[in-house]
């Protein structure tokens, strides 16, 4: 058997192509059922997010199965099927490495983003519920999820802000610490304002005020976060109750003037306030920074923080890569052993039956044997079997995944008549397969 992944992501395809191959949960279940019913794959899991759609499968032959896996994507896309230049196809170790990099956040649009790990868990859960996973994919996905957790535990790859909107929230936290008692005014209800508001709510702010020239849009955004909509000509009144003002309007001129902020600080009795201006052109007059009790940050300040944090994540990514490679080597070794498990199980079972039979015969000739002597005889016979099987097992593990694999498989089965054992047990014969089910 071979382990493969066919898919496309933000690195290989633009959004116009990716969105055509985005699977809904219903489509995922239908595709899994189709692959199972048509014997396209022995095991399969489909991962589909806004940035990737990938089919992981255990197949008899990677080359022969490629077109069959591609047909699953054809069933989802509308219109003409795009050129296969958008897709990647990884086999065996490359497939494992790819999934490990995905769960570790190394293959994400933003390095270290955490959402992908929960998305992989959800995709795997659907596969298990559909009954399309077994030994290989269960082993692979459980290890991949563990790798994702390990990377986030042992590195700082997911630390620090790497988006302007989130950096704005982090800057507010540095000034006020716990935001649960802080009020925030969002000036501008566009996309950036909404992203910032989401991050602020996640950061635990007390109250979110939203002000926009289009009042209905301010109301709409405020309702999303249980906030308060403020008419645009009254935003300075709301600012007197706010600790943080984040501006992101599309105005071509300053809308927050120094003289207005000076009067605002009088009403606030000197209570400090921070303005975070993420608009281009700027919303806040630069002279505001000179007013006592006021701190002003603009988009350049935030982008400098983001750039510094990205460099930090890239450094942590190198540590994460080392973790991925170490985990990869360990899992590959385990998978190589899997191909011999049926043969080793039969061999061990036969040796154990022979041992028990001979011990029973020996004890029948020793009627006066004490319980302690029986234990000695049992232990000695077990050690003999273990030592006799040790070298053959070592040689078999060394041969796994090499041209000698099929030779050792057939030799052991023939020498020990293993195919004559357990006729009621279905054991799948292996030849040159790299991975196998138990």
RAKA-V395465 format. One record per helix or strand. SS is the DSSP state (H for helix, E for strand). FROM is the first residue (numbers start at 1). LEN is the number of residues. If there is no record, write none. Layout:
# RAKA-V395465
ss->SS from->FROM len->LEN
ss->SS from->FROM len->LEN
This chain:
# RAKA-V395465
ss->E from->2 len->8
ss->H from->15 len->7
ss->H from->25 len->13
ss->E from->43 len->6
ss->E from->52 len->8
ss->H from->62 len->13
ss->H from->84 len->3
ss->E from->88 len->4
ss->H from->93 len->11
ss->H from->115 len->16
ss->H from->135 len->20
ss->H from->164 len->13
ss->H from->179 len->3
ss->E from->183 len->5
ss->H from->191 len->12
ss->E from->207 len->6
ss->H from->215 len->10
ss->E from->228 len->4
ss->H from->232 len->8
ss->E from->244 len->4
ss->E from->256 len->1
ss->H from->258 len->10
ss->E from->273 len->5
ss->E from->284 len->1
ss->H from->286 len->5
ss->E from->294 len->5
ss->H from->299 len->66
ss->H from->371 len->29
ss->H from->405 len->11
ss->H from->418 len->3
